[in-house]
């Protein structure tokens, strides 16, 4: 990425434009290049059982469901390179790509309070990010996570505060949440499809500082522009409250709808 500190604003070149990591506006780029690190992230992970039909309805073909569980991670990002501090919520369901060994968590809904985070997630990963206002706080003996959009609390979750230690490994009994899969769709200016891909990525350098578990509660409120309610709560399962550092690194293309290719799980 061009360093604009030395000698004022250099003229933009073709080499700059075609280089990896280029972002507009070129003299104050919005999207950070990989890698960038998230420090002291606080997370409330809520797990509930929904219906098999609800999961299948939201998965794009050829992905197939692997679980009737839903995981919602509500993050308080305290210190992120480029982005600063903000809130985020990732709602995910279990899936696999037939004919490969690829399985993970597909994100039908994502909400966050950072415009940089929204743009990066959509442009690079293909994540379905929208602006929202996720908040995470401890109220007495209760951890409370709330996701708000359009003045409506579309998700409210609770978990007892630090009653029993746990591990992120306990989430793997539902599905491999650490591999995030997304549907990336971008059109040319004339309306022709430019990108139609399934992408996947894992976080790097994950260091968990503490992790606590227990029974949770989940309440969903309908919102036509943030329809998490399409994954209705059949049974509340469990939750985790954890704190960690991790780094966001490049991912991979696992399926290309326009040419039928992918990396085949490599």
Beta strands, then each sheet from edge to edge (+ up, - down):
strand 1: 36-49
strand 2: 63-80
strand 3: 84-97
strand 4: 103-112
strand 5: 129-131
strand 6: 133-139
strand 7: 142-149
strand 8: 152-160
strand 9: 164-165
strand 10: 179-187
strand 11: 193-202
strand 12: 204-214
strand 13: 216-220
strand 14: 235-248
strand 15: 252-256
sheet 1: 5+ 4+ 3- 2+ 1- 14+ 12- 9+
sheet 2: 5+ 4+ 10+ 11- 15+
sheet 3: 6+ 7- 8+ 13-
end
